[in-house]
């Protein structure tokens, strides 16, 4: 199994011939609707505990490589735990004070780190000067391509304050039309930023490989689309592409820091899932983990998607006068799909993301009760089935996280 601590590779897919299904509006220029949001005074969209966690493997490297790794380590440490003094950084990173001073000088020269005042703790001697990232001087961009009606995009500063939001209709767009809409949206987003954009993160439905290639997306009509490379070429901004459910799982896991294991299920026009085990995202050998929509869960080989996707629910609600019964049946069928996963891995947290009126009430109650009925009571004592904490923006936030993480890891290479 492919597994990572949220570290998909950057865009590098070159020389692959993309295959797209031709849509009805080929060549049309999508109209991008802009919606300026509040600037630095906006409320933070994430809880204060939302912090990036990084892996910093220690292997032998050349001097230039060591400097790159050390710069990334210092940036990551300041972002996660700052403000910190130079002495704090030396202790946290196990680097010498001389090395820390050199690296901090480089980062301050690049405009990424600043001195923010003296340490207020009462200690002998002169108060230490604290360092922090300049979180309002740069922006990360993110695109969510998972919605059946709208492609969404947003800009955040490094404190995850939302700066801007734009969108474009994707109704009737598949194949080439959908691809051009996504590329145009990314371009518009970068142009709309008043701050330097340090990276773009994109959440796409379908199977997405580690190099940002959309291997297949039935809803978008894409096969072997090097999306990360195409966006980089169009915008000039380093881009990372991830499966939309995986991006959402990353954001949700970061918001729930006490959960090392988490199963995330997305209930929208399609069904997707993501799985975190021991703090690491499970992506699968062919990058297709979480593709649960086609699992057979009902009579006549009916799939999970045919029971709980929004189009399926709308259809069943139109044929029934008992909405609660429809949602209860949907929750029970979801539990049929999830129970083997929950039981085999002894998971404690299942998060459902979708419209509030669907993933709450009878649907989530039926999922919870049926999961418990299908698993041993001893193993499900701590099982929690809960709605997402991040709502409809969970994919955008996960993509912004990925873009920021990639920048912090690779700053010296830019």
matplotlib code that plots the C-alpha trace (Angstrom):
import matplotlib.pyplot as plt

x = [0.0, 1.2, 1.1, 2.3, 2.2, 0.2, 3.2, 2.0, 4.7, 4.7, 3.7, 6.1, 3.9, 5.4, 5.0, 1.7, -1.1, -4.2, -7.6, -10.7, -14.3, -15.6, -18.3, -21.1, -19.5, -16.0, -13.9, -16.3, -14.7, -16.2, -17.5, -15.8, -17.9, -15.8, -16.8, -14.4, -14.2, -12.9, -9.2, -7.0, -9.9, -11.8, -12.3, -10.1, -11.9, -9.9, -9.7, -6.6, -5.3, -5.2, -1.5, 0.5, 2.5, 5.5, 7.8, 11.5, 13.3, 17.0, 19.2, 22.7, 22.8, 25.2, 25.9, 23.5, 20.8, 21.4, 20.9, 17.6, 16.4, 17.4, 15.6, 12.5, 12.9, 13.2, 10.2, 8.1, 9.0, 8.3, 5.0, 3.9, 5.1, 6.0, 6.8, 10.1, 13.5, 16.7, 17.6, 14.2, 14.7, 18.1, 16.7, 13.7, 15.6, 18.9, 20.8, 23.6, 23.0, 25.4, 23.4, 20.1, 21.4, 22.5, 19.2, 17.1, 19.1, 18.3, 14.6, 14.4, 16.1, 13.5, 10.7, 9.3, 10.4, 10.3, 11.2, 8.1, 9.3, 11.0, 10.2, 7.9, 8.9, 10.9, 14.4, 17.8, 19.7, 18.6, 15.1, 15.3, 14.0, 11.1, 10.7, 7.5, 6.4, 5.2, 1.8, 0.0, 2.6, 1.9, -1.1, -1.9, -4.5, -6.9, -9.4, -12.2, -13.4, -15.6, -19.0, -21.3, -22.4, -19.6, -15.8, -14.7, -11.5, -10.1, -7.1, -5.8, -2.9, -0.6, -2.7, -5.6, -7.6, -9.7, -8.8, -10.8, -13.2, -14.2, -16.2, -17.3, -20.2, -19.4, -23.0, -22.8, -19.0, -17.0, -13.8, -12.1, -14.7, -14.2, -10.4, -10.4, -12.8, -10.4, -7.3, -9.1, -10.3, -6.7, -5.5, -8.2, -7.4, -3.7, -4.5, -6.9, -4.4, -2.8, -0.2, 2.5, 1.0, 3.4, 1.5, -1.8, -3.6, -6.3, -8.8, -10.1, -12.6, -11.3, -8.0, -5.1, -1.5, 1.4, 2.7, -0.6, -2.0, -5.7, -5.6, -9.4, -12.4, -15.7, -17.6, -15.3, -14.7, -10.9, -8.3, -4.6, -4.8, -1.5, -3.5, -0.7, 1.7, -1.0, -1.9, 1.8, 2.3, -0.7, -0.1, 3.6, 2.7, 3.9, 0.8, -0.1, -3.2, -4.9, -8.1, -10.8, -11.8, -8.1, -7.7, -10.8, -9.6, -6.3, -8.1, -10.5, -7.7, -5.8, -8.8, -9.2, -5.7, -6.6, -7.5, -4.6, -7.1, -10.0, -12.4, -13.8, -16.8, -18.0, -21.7, -22.4, -23.1, -20.7, -19.3, -15.7, -13.7, -10.3, -8.5, -5.9, -4.1, -1.5, -1.5, -0.7, -3.0, -3.5, -3.5, -3.3, -0.9, -2.7, -3.8, -7.4, -8.0, -11.3, -13.1, -16.1, -19.0, -19.2, -19.2, -22.2, -24.4, -28.0, -30.2, -29.7, -26.1, -27.0, -24.0, -23.4, -23.6, -27.1, -28.2, -26.7, -25.4, -27.4, -29.0, -30.0, -31.5, -33.4, -34.8, -35.9, -37.3, -39.4, -40.9, -41.5, -43.7, -41.4, -38.1, -36.9, -37.3, -35.3, -32.4, -32.5, -32.2, -29.3, -27.5, -28.0, -26.5, -23.6, -22.9, -22.9, -20.0, -18.1, -18.5, -15.8, -13.3, -14.2, -14.0, -10.8, -8.9, -10.7, -11.4, -12.8, -13.8, -16.0, -16.7, -19.5, -19.4, -22.3, -25.3, -26.3, -29.9, -28.6, -25.6, -27.4, -30.6, -31.8, -29.0, -26.1, -28.2, -28.9, -25.2, -24.1, -26.6, -26.1, -22.3, -22.5, -24.9, -22.5, -19.3, -18.4, -19.4, -16.0, -14.3, -16.9, -17.0, -15.2, -16.7, -17.8, -19.8, -19.8, -20.5, -17.6, -16.2, -15.3, -18.5, -18.6, -15.1, -13.3, -11.8, -10.6, -9.0, -7.2, -5.9, -4.6, -2.9, -1.2, 0.0, 1.4, 3.1, 4.7, 6.1, 7.5, 9.2, 10.7, 11.3, 15.1, 14.4, 12.3]
y = [0.0, 3.5, 5.6, 9.0, 11.7, 13.9, 14.2, 13.6, 14.4, 17.7, 18.0, 16.3, 14.5, 15.3, 13.8, 12.0, 12.5, 13.4, 12.0, 14.0, 13.5, 16.2, 18.4, 20.4, 23.8, 23.2, 26.3, 28.4, 30.8, 30.2, 33.2, 33.4, 34.9, 36.7, 37.3, 39.4, 38.3, 40.1, 40.6, 40.5, 41.2, 38.1, 35.4, 32.4, 29.6, 27.0, 26.3, 27.7, 24.2, 23.5, 23.0, 21.5, 18.3, 17.3, 14.4, 15.2, 12.0, 12.0, 10.5, 11.3, 14.1, 16.4, 19.9, 21.6, 19.1, 19.4, 23.1, 22.6, 20.2, 22.4, 25.4, 23.4, 22.1, 25.6, 26.9, 24.0, 24.3, 28.1, 27.6, 24.8, 26.1, 29.8, 32.4, 30.9, 32.4, 31.3, 29.2, 27.6, 26.7, 25.2, 23.0, 21.9, 21.1, 19.9, 22.3, 24.4, 28.0, 29.1, 27.2, 28.5, 32.1, 31.5, 29.9, 32.5, 35.3, 33.7, 33.3, 36.9, 38.1, 36.2, 38.0, 34.8, 35.2, 38.3, 39.3, 39.9, 41.2, 39.9, 36.7, 37.7, 34.8, 35.8, 34.3, 35.3, 37.6, 39.6, 38.6, 36.5, 37.9, 35.9, 34.8, 34.0, 33.6, 36.6, 35.0, 37.9, 38.6, 35.5, 33.6, 30.0, 29.2, 26.2, 24.7, 22.3, 20.5, 18.0, 19.7, 18.7, 22.3, 24.6, 24.7, 26.7, 28.5, 30.5, 32.3, 32.1, 33.8, 31.6, 32.1, 30.5, 33.8, 33.7, 36.6, 35.9, 33.4, 32.9, 30.2, 29.1, 27.0, 23.6, 22.6, 20.8, 20.8, 17.6, 16.6, 19.5, 22.0, 21.1, 21.1, 24.6, 25.8, 24.5, 26.1, 29.4, 29.4, 28.8, 31.6, 34.0, 33.1, 33.9, 37.2, 38.2, 37.9, 41.0, 38.9, 36.6, 33.2, 30.6, 27.5, 26.1, 23.0, 21.3, 18.7, 16.6, 13.7, 10.4, 8.6, 11.0, 9.7, 11.2, 13.3, 15.2, 13.1, 12.5, 8.9, 8.7, 10.8, 9.6, 12.7, 15.0, 12.8, 12.8, 10.0, 10.6, 14.4, 15.8, 18.5, 19.7, 20.3, 22.0, 24.4, 25.1, 25.9, 28.2, 30.0, 29.7, 28.6, 25.3, 23.1, 19.9, 17.9, 15.4, 13.3, 15.5, 13.1, 12.7, 16.4, 16.7, 13.9, 15.7, 18.9, 17.0, 15.0, 18.2, 19.8, 16.7, 16.5, 13.9, 11.4, 9.3, 7.1, 8.5, 7.4, 10.3, 9.8, 12.4, 12.3, 14.6, 14.0, 11.1, 9.1, 9.2, 8.3, 8.8, 6.9, 8.1, 5.4, 6.2, 9.8, 8.9, 9.1, 5.7, 6.2, 2.7, 1.0, 2.5, 5.7, 4.5, 3.9, 5.4, 4.7, 3.1, 4.4, 1.2, -1.2, -3.5, -3.0, -3.9, -6.3, -6.6, -5.6, -2.0, 0.1, 2.4, 5.4, 4.2, 4.4, 7.5, 9.9, 13.1, 12.3, 8.9, 10.4, 13.0, 10.2, 8.1, 11.1, 11.9, 8.4, 8.3, 10.2, 9.2, 11.2, 9.7, 6.2, 7.2, 8.6, 5.7, 3.2, 5.2, 5.2, 1.5, 0.8, 3.1, 1.0, -2.2, -0.7, 0.7, -2.0, -4.4, -1.4, -0.2, -3.8, -4.8, -1.6, -1.1, 2.5, 5.0, 7.9, 8.1, 11.5, 12.2, 15.2, 16.5, 18.8, 19.5, 18.3, 14.9, 14.0, 14.8, 13.4, 10.0, 9.4, 9.7, 8.0, 5.0, 4.8, 4.8, 2.2, -0.1, 0.1, -0.9, -3.7, -5.1, -4.9, -6.4, -4.4, -4.7, -3.1, -0.4, 1.0, 4.2, 4.5, 8.0, 8.8, 12.6, 15.2, 17.1, 20.1, 22.0, 21.8, 22.6, 24.1, 21.0, 20.2, 23.8, 23.8, 20.5, 21.8, 25.0, 22.8, 20.7, 23.8, 25.3, 22.1, 21.7, 25.3, 24.8, 21.6, 23.0, 26.8, 26.5, 24.9, 27.9]
z = [0.0, -0.8, 2.4, 3.3, 6.0, 3.6, 1.1, -2.5, -5.0, -6.9, -10.5, -12.9, -15.4, -18.8, -22.2, -21.5, -24.1, -22.1, -23.2, -22.6, -23.5, -25.8, -24.2, -25.9, -25.3, -26.6, -27.0, -24.9, -22.4, -19.0, -17.1, -13.8, -11.0, -8.4, -4.8, -2.8, 0.7, 3.8, 4.1, 7.2, 9.5, 8.4, 11.1, 10.8, 9.1, 11.1, 14.8, 16.5, 17.1, 13.3, 12.7, 10.0, 10.9, 9.0, 8.6, 8.6, 7.8, 8.7, 5.9, 4.8, 2.2, 0.4, 1.9, -0.5, 0.2, 3.9, 3.7, 1.8, 4.4, 7.3, 5.8, 5.4, 9.0, 10.4, 8.3, 9.4, 13.0, 13.1, 11.3, 13.6, 17.0, 16.5, 17.7, 18.7, 19.6, 17.8, 20.9, 20.9, 17.2, 17.9, 20.7, 18.6, 15.4, 17.0, 14.8, 16.1, 17.0, 14.3, 11.7, 13.0, 12.8, 9.2, 8.2, 9.9, 8.2, 4.8, 5.6, 6.8, 3.7, 1.6, 3.5, 5.1, 8.7, 10.9, 14.4, 16.4, 19.8, 23.0, 24.9, 27.8, 30.0, 33.0, 32.5, 33.6, 31.2, 28.1, 26.7, 23.6, 20.3, 19.0, 15.3, 13.4, 9.8, 7.9, 7.5, 5.9, 3.2, 1.0, -0.2, -1.1, -3.7, -3.8, -6.3, -5.6, -8.8, -7.0, -7.2, -10.0, -10.7, -9.7, -9.7, -6.6, -5.8, -2.9, -1.6, 2.0, 3.7, 5.7, 8.8, 6.8, 6.7, 3.6, 1.2, -2.0, -3.4, -7.1, -8.9, -12.3, -13.4, -14.7, -15.7, -19.0, -19.0, -19.3, -21.0, -22.8, -21.6, -17.9, -18.3, -19.8, -17.1, -14.4, -16.1, -16.6, -13.0, -11.7, -13.9, -12.6, -9.0, -9.4, -11.1, -8.4, -5.6, -4.2, -2.5, -4.0, -4.5, -3.2, -4.3, -5.7, -4.4, -6.4, -5.4, -8.3, -8.3, -9.6, -9.3, -9.0, -9.0, -6.9, -9.8, -10.2, -13.0, -13.1, -14.2, -14.5, -13.6, -14.8, -13.6, -15.5, -18.5, -18.0, -18.6, -18.0, -17.7, -16.3, -14.4, -12.1, -15.0, -17.1, -14.3, -13.6, -17.2, -17.4, -14.1, -13.4, -9.8, -8.2, -8.1, -6.3, -7.2, -4.9, -5.0, -3.5, -0.8, 0.2, 0.4, 2.5, 4.8, 5.3, 6.4, 8.7, 10.3, 10.9, 12.6, 14.8, 16.2, 18.8, 16.0, 14.7, 12.8, 10.8, 8.1, 6.1, 3.8, 1.3, 0.3, -2.6, -6.3, -6.0, -3.0, -2.0, 1.1, 2.7, 5.4, 7.9, 9.9, 12.6, 11.3, 7.7, 4.7, 3.0, -0.8, -2.2, -4.6, -7.6, -5.8, -5.7, -2.0, -0.9, -4.2, -2.5, -4.6, -6.7, -3.8, -4.0, -0.9, -1.9, -3.8, -7.5, -7.2, -6.4, -5.6, -2.6, -5.0, -6.1, -2.5, -0.9, -3.6, -3.8, -7.2, -5.8, -2.6, -4.6, -6.8, -3.8, -2.0, -5.0, -4.9, -1.1, 1.3, 4.2, 4.1, 7.3, 6.0, 2.9, 5.0, 7.4, 4.5, 3.1, 6.4, 6.8, 3.4, 4.1, 7.2, 5.1, 3.1, 6.1, 8.7, 7.3, 7.2, 10.7, 12.2, 10.4, 11.4, 14.8, 13.8, 16.3, 14.2, 11.1, 9.6, 7.2, 4.9, 2.8, 3.0, 6.6, 6.1, 4.9, 7.0, 10.2, 11.7, 10.6, 8.1, 10.6, 13.4, 11.1, 10.1, 13.7, 14.9, 12.0, 12.3, 15.9, 15.1, 12.5, 14.6, 18.0, 21.0, 22.5, 19.4, 18.9, 22.4, 21.4, 17.9, 17.0, 13.8, 13.4, 10.8, 9.4, 11.4, 8.2, 6.1, 2.4, 2.4, 3.6, 0.1, -0.4, 3.1, 2.5, -0.9, 0.7, 3.4, 0.7, -1.2, 2.0, 3.1, -0.3, -0.1, 3.4, 2.2, -1.0, -0.4, -1.1, -4.5, -5.9]

ax = plt.figure().add_subplot(projection="3d")
ax.plot(x, y, z, "-o")
ax.set_aspect("equal")
plt.show()
